[in-house]
């Protein structure tokens, strides 16, 4: 009765287009009322959700991404990627994909990646004859790596919820992120061959070296951050602060990060962080409510009974989370559904780090699937292409992403080799 009311009200509010944080909060309050629990618990659970040191990494990595974008670093990364692949068939689309992966290693956010790279690549792709809907679809799909390649905000949230090492999750996310980048480059090569687009002559090794020198300091940042984390020099949270300081120093050296630009970066980061934390707070109350009502345990037991083994269970998880990603914000989904799906995964002996990668890749794909894929809306705003036209063009990328997901799910060494190597 209570569980049906909680999830039923949540689905109804989402169908009515109520913002996800408000929908979670209102359905949680209904559940508290039906459970005869004081509403004072809402404030207590929100405070408990925020009272986590690893969560501090999220606003700082968001700020680092904004500083990198504002300080001219995204443009230099695009320039380096362009010198490497722009001469190939579909070269500029390949530049968008490759530079998105570079930027993902700086920002940890899919939305920041799409906004930063899309803002740089939209006009050049249009001038070279790419169809607007193909440009928008490529920019949106390439942003998926922002949630997988470390530092990933989704992996931080998963680590906070489950207690799994964020350092191990970052290690495990590197190869899947590279796999997704390569698979999209291959797909673009075949799709672009059918397009009548102008190719760019190879710029030569000298141009590659020159663009590398210009992009050296932005490219060095993920090396410093990740080696510092894996070497035990600082925690992921401290690494986020280092990333902010590094971005400010490099932006100042490039003389593009002026005080007004820095103010804009802080302003955008505050807005983005407020949205994420508001969702986190509401999701924290919701997750606590369903836990005390034994809903995760009953669902896990039911799923375990249906699947009978880890292979089928992971397939059910993938189907379920792909559907969830179409309808719910990834941050909220990872807080709520990890607590439901994680216990059964552990009972099957699935590695908790691998499970975190599977969950994150699933929800990352949700950012480019209708009706609520946030990357679609950002790409639409940048390119002025309607959501419907982007959706019609992005399906090949989604199919390749699902194939990547199946490989990541059923070939654990893709994710776990680096983790085992550093243990």
C-alpha positions in Angstrom: 0.0 0.0 0.0 2.6 2.5 1.1 5.2 1.5 -1.6 2.5 1.7 -4.3 1.5 5.2 -3.1 5.1 6.4 -3.0 6.1 5.1 -6.5 2.7 5.8 -8.0 2.8 9.5 -6.9 6.4 9.8 -8.1 5.5 8.5 -11.6 2.3 10.7 -11.7 4.3 13.8 -10.8 6.9 13.1 -13.4 4.3 12.6 -16.0 2.9 16.0 -15.1 6.4 17.4 -15.8 7.0 18.4 -12.1 10.7 19.0 -11.6 12.4 15.8 -10.4 13.6 17.2 -7.1 10.1 18.5 -6.2 8.5 15.2 -7.4 10.8 13.2 -5.1 10.2 15.6 -2.2 6.4 15.5 -2.6 6.2 11.7 -3.0 8.5 11.4 0.1 6.2 13.6 2.1 3.2 11.5 1.1 5.0 8.4 2.2 6.0 9.9 5.5 2.4 10.9 6.1 1.1 7.4 5.3 3.8 5.9 7.5 2.8 8.3 10.4 6.3 9.7 10.6 6.9 13.4 11.6 7.8 15.7 8.7 10.7 16.9 10.8 12.6 13.9 9.5 12.8 15.7 6.1 15.2 18.3 7.4 17.2 15.7 9.3 17.6 13.4 6.3 18.6 16.3 4.0 21.3 17.3 6.5 22.4 13.7 6.8 22.6 13.4 3.0 24.8 16.5 2.8 27.0 15.4 5.7 29.4 13.5 3.4 33.0 14.6 2.8 33.2 12.9 -0.7 30.2 14.9 -1.8 32.3 18.1 -1.7 34.0 16.8 -4.8 30.9 17.5 -6.9 30.7 21.3 -6.7 34.4 21.6 -7.0 34.6 19.4 -10.1 31.7 21.3 -11.6 33.5 24.6 -10.9 36.7 23.2 -12.4 34.8 22.3 -15.6 33.4 25.8 -15.8 36.8 27.4 -15.3 38.3 25.1 -17.9 35.6 26.1 -20.4 35.8 29.8 -19.6 39.6 30.0 -19.5 40.0 28.9 -23.2 41.1 25.4 -22.4 38.2 23.7 -24.2 39.1 25.6 -27.4 42.7 24.4 -27.1 41.6 20.8 -26.6 39.5 21.0 -29.7 42.5 22.4 -31.6 44.6 19.4 -30.6 41.9 16.9 -31.4 41.5 18.7 -34.8 45.1 18.3 -35.7 44.8 14.5 -35.0 41.6 13.5 -36.8 40.1 16.4 -38.8 41.6 15.1 -42.1 39.7 11.8 -41.8 36.3 11.1 -43.3 33.8 12.9 -41.0 36.8 14.6 -39.5 35.0 17.5 -37.7 32.5 15.1 -36.1 35.5 13.0 -35.0 37.0 16.1 -33.5 33.8 16.7 -31.5 33.9 13.1 -30.2 37.6 13.1 -29.3 37.6 16.5 -27.8 34.6 15.6 -25.7 36.6 12.7 -24.2 39.5 15.1 -23.5 37.1 17.6 -21.8 35.4 14.8 -19.9 38.7 14.1 -18.1 38.6 17.8 -16.9 34.9 18.3 -16.0 33.3 15.0 -14.9 30.0 16.2 -16.2 28.1 15.3 -19.4 26.2 18.6 -19.4 29.4 20.7 -19.1 31.1 18.6 -21.9 28.2 19.1 -24.3 28.0 22.8 -23.6 31.7 23.4 -23.9 32.5 21.3 -27.0 29.2 22.1 -28.7 29.8 25.8 -28.4 33.1 25.4 -30.1 32.2 22.8 -32.8 28.7 23.8 -33.9 29.7 26.6 -36.4 32.7 24.9 -38.0 30.7 21.7 -38.6 27.9 23.8 -40.1 30.4 25.6 -42.4 31.8 22.2 -43.6 28.4 21.0 -44.7 27.3 18.7 -41.9 23.5 18.5 -41.5 22.4 20.4 -38.4 20.7 17.4 -36.9 23.8 15.2 -37.4 25.9 17.9 -35.8 23.6 18.1 -32.8 23.3 14.3 -32.4 27.1 13.9 -32.5 27.7 16.6 -30.0 25.0 15.2 -27.6 26.2 11.6 -27.9 29.9 12.5 -27.4 28.9 14.1 -24.1 28.1 10.6 -22.6 31.8 10.1 -21.8 31.6 13.0 -19.4 29.8 10.7 -16.9 32.2 7.8 -17.3 35.7 9.0 -17.9 37.1 10.1 -14.4 36.6 12.3 -12.6 32.9 11.3 -13.0 30.2 12.9 -10.8 28.0 9.8 -11.2 30.8 7.5 -10.0 31.3 9.8 -7.0 27.6 9.6 -6.1 27.7 5.8 -6.5 30.7 5.6 -4.2 29.0 7.8 -1.6 25.8 5.7 -1.6 27.5 2.3 -1.5 30.8 3.0 0.3 32.8 1.6 -2.6 36.2 3.2 -3.2 35.9 6.2 -5.5 39.5 5.7 -6.5 38.8 2.2 -7.7 35.7 3.5 -9.5 37.7 6.1 -11.3 40.3 3.5 -12.4 37.5 1.2 -13.6 35.9 4.0 -15.6 38.9 4.8 -17.8 38.8 1.9 -20.2 35.0 1.9 -20.7 35.2 5.6 -21.5 37.9 5.0 -24.1 35.9 2.1 -25.5 32.8 4.3 -26.0 34.9 7.1 -27.6 36.5 4.7 -30.1 33.2 3.0 -30.9 31.6 6.4 -31.7 34.6 7.4 -33.8 34.2 4.2 -35.8 30.4 4.7 -36.2 31.0 8.3 -37.3 33.5 7.1 -39.9 30.9 4.9 -41.6 28.0 7.4 -41.2 30.0 10.4 -42.5 31.0 8.5 -45.6 27.4 8.9 -46.7 27.4 12.6 -46.1 28.5 15.2 -48.6 30.8 17.1 -46.3 34.1 18.8 -47.0 37.2 17.2 -45.6 40.2 19.1 -44.2 43.7 18.4 -45.5 46.1 16.8 -43.0 47.9 19.5 -41.2 51.2 17.7 -40.8 53.2 16.6 -37.8 54.3 20.2 -37.1 50.7 21.3 -36.7 50.1 18.4 -34.3 53.1 19.3 -32.2 52.1 23.0 -32.2 48.5 22.2 -31.1 49.8 19.8 -28.5 52.0 22.5 -27.0 49.0 24.9 -26.9 46.9 22.2 -25.2 49.7 20.8 -23.0 48.6 22.4 -19.7 44.9 21.4 -20.0 46.0 17.9 -21.0 48.3 17.7 -18.0 45.5 18.4 -15.5 43.9 14.9 -15.6 47.3 13.4 -15.3 48.1 15.4 -12.2 44.6 14.8 -10.7 44.4 11.1 -11.4 48.0 10.2 -10.6 47.6 12.2 -7.3 44.6 10.2 -6.4 46.0 6.8 -7.4 49.4 7.6 -5.8 47.7 8.4 -2.5 48.8 12.1 -2.5 45.2 13.4 -2.1 41.7 12.1 -1.9 39.2 12.5 -4.8 37.6 15.4 -2.8 41.0 17.1 -2.4 41.7 16.4 -6.1 38.6 18.4 -7.0 40.0 21.4 -5.1 43.4 20.9 -6.8 41.6 20.9 -10.2 40.0 24.3 -9.4 43.3 25.9 -8.4 45.0 24.4 -11.4 42.3 25.7 -13.7 42.6 29.2 -12.3 46.4 29.2 -12.7 46.4 27.9 -16.2 43.5 30.2 -17.2 45.5 33.1 -15.8 48.6 32.0 -17.8 46.6 32.0 -21.0 45.3 35.5 -20.0 41.8 34.5 -20.9 40.4 33.9 -17.3 39.7 37.5 -16.4 37.9 38.4 -13.1 34.6 38.9 -14.9 35.0 35.5 -16.6 36.0 33.9 -13.3 32.9 35.4 -11.7 30.7 33.9 -14.5 32.3 30.5 -13.9 31.6 30.6 -10.2 28.0 31.8 -10.9 27.3 28.9 -13.3 29.0 26.4 -11.0 26.8 27.6 -8.1 23.7 27.1 -10.1 24.7 23.7 -11.4 25.8 22.6 -7.9 22.5 23.8 -6.3 20.5 21.8 -8.8 22.5 18.6 -8.2 22.4 19.0 -4.4 18.7 19.8 -4.3 18.1 16.6 -6.2 20.5 14.7 -3.9 18.7 16.0 -0.8 15.2 15.0 -2.1 16.6 11.7 -3.3 18.2 11.1 0.1 14.8 11.5 1.9 13.2 9.2 -0.7 15.9 6.6 -0.4 15.7 6.6 3.4 11.9 6.3 3.3 11.8 3.3 0.9 14.6 1.7 3.0 12.7 1.8 6.3 9.7 0.4 4.5 11.8 -2.6 3.4 11.1 -1.8 -0.3 14.7 -2.4 -1.6 15.0 -5.7 0.2 11.7 -7.0 -1.2 12.5 -5.8 -4.7 16.0 -7.3 -4.6 14.6 -10.6 -3.4 12.0 -10.6 -6.1 14.6 -9.8 -8.8 16.9 -12.4 -7.5 14.1 -15.0 -7.6 13.2 -14.1 -11.2 16.7 -14.0 -12.6 18.2 -17.0 -10.9 21.8 -16.0 -11.8 24.1 -13.0 -12.3 23.9 -13.1 -16.1 20.2 -12.7 -16.3 20.1 -10.3 -13.3 22.5 -7.9 -15.0 20.4 -8.1 -18.2 17.3 -7.2 -16.2 19.3 -4.3 -14.5 20.4 -3.0 -17.9 16.9 -3.0 -19.3 15.4 -1.5 -16.1 18.0 1.3 -15.9 17.9 2.1 -19.6 14.1 2.7 -19.1 14.8 4.7 -15.9 17.4 6.9 -17.7 14.8 7.9 -20.2 12.6 9.4 -17.5 14.7 10.5 -14.5 17.7 12.6 -13.8 20.8 10.5 -13.5 21.9 11.9 -10.1 18.5 11.1 -8.5 18.3 7.7 -10.2 21.7 6.6 -8.9 20.9 7.5 -5.3 17.4 5.8 -5.4 17.9 2.7 -7.5 21.4 1.8 -6.3 20.0 1.2 -2.9 17.4 -1.1 -4.5 19.6 -3.0 -7.0 22.9 -3.2 -5.1 22.0 -5.8 -2.4 20.9 -8.3 -5.0 24.0 -7.7 -7.1 26.2 -8.4 -4.0 24.2 -11.6 -3.3 25.1 -12.8 -6.8 28.8 -12.1 -6.2 29.0 -9.3 -8.7 32.0 -7.0 -8.1 30.7 -3.7 -6.5 33.1 -1.6 -8.6 32.0 -3.3 -11.9 28.4 -2.9 -10.8 29.0 0.9 -10.3 30.4 1.2 -13.9 27.4 -0.7 -15.3 24.9 1.5 -13.4 26.8 4.7 -14.5 27.0 3.7 -18.2 23.3 2.9 -18.2 22.3 6.2 -16.7 24.8 8.0 -19.0 23.0 6.6 -22.0 19.8 8.0 -20.5 21.2 11.5 -21.0 20.7 11.1 -24.8 17.4 9.2 -24.9 14.0 10.9 -25.1 11.9 12.2 -23.5 14.1 13.7 -20.8 17.7 13.3 -22.1 19.4 16.4 -20.8 22.2 16.3 -23.4 19.5 16.5 -26.1 18.1 19.7 -24.7 21.6 21.3 -24.4 22.6 20.3 -27.9 19.2 21.6 -29.2 19.8 25.0 -27.4 23.3 25.3 -29.0 22.5 24.2 -32.5 18.9 25.5 -32.7 17.8 22.1 -33.9 14.5 20.7 -32.6 14.6 17.7 -30.2 12.6 15.6 -32.7 15.2 16.1 -35.4 18.0 15.3 -33.0 16.3 12.1 -31.8 15.8 11.0 -35.4 19.6 11.3 -36.0 21.0 10.0 -32.7 19.6 6.5 -32.8 22.7 4.9 -34.4 24.8 6.3 -31.6 22.4 5.0 -29.0 22.5 1.5 -30.5 26.3 1.6 -30.4 26.2 2.8 -26.8 24.0 -0.2 -25.9 26.4 -2.5 -27.6 29.2 -1.0 -25.5 27.1 -1.4 -22.4 26.7 -5.2 -23.1 30.4 -5.5 -23.6 31.2 -3.7 -20.4 28.6 -5.8 -18.5 29.7 -9.2 -19.7 33.4 -8.7 -20.3 34.5 -7.5 -16.8 38.3 -7.2 -17.6 37.4 -4.1 -19.7 36.6 -2.3 -16.4 38.5 -4.3 -13.9 42.0 -4.8 -15.4 43.3 -1.4 -14.2 41.7 -1.8 -10.8 43.5 -5.2 -10.3 46.7 -3.8 -11.7 46.8 -1.0 -9.0 45.8 -3.2 -6.1 
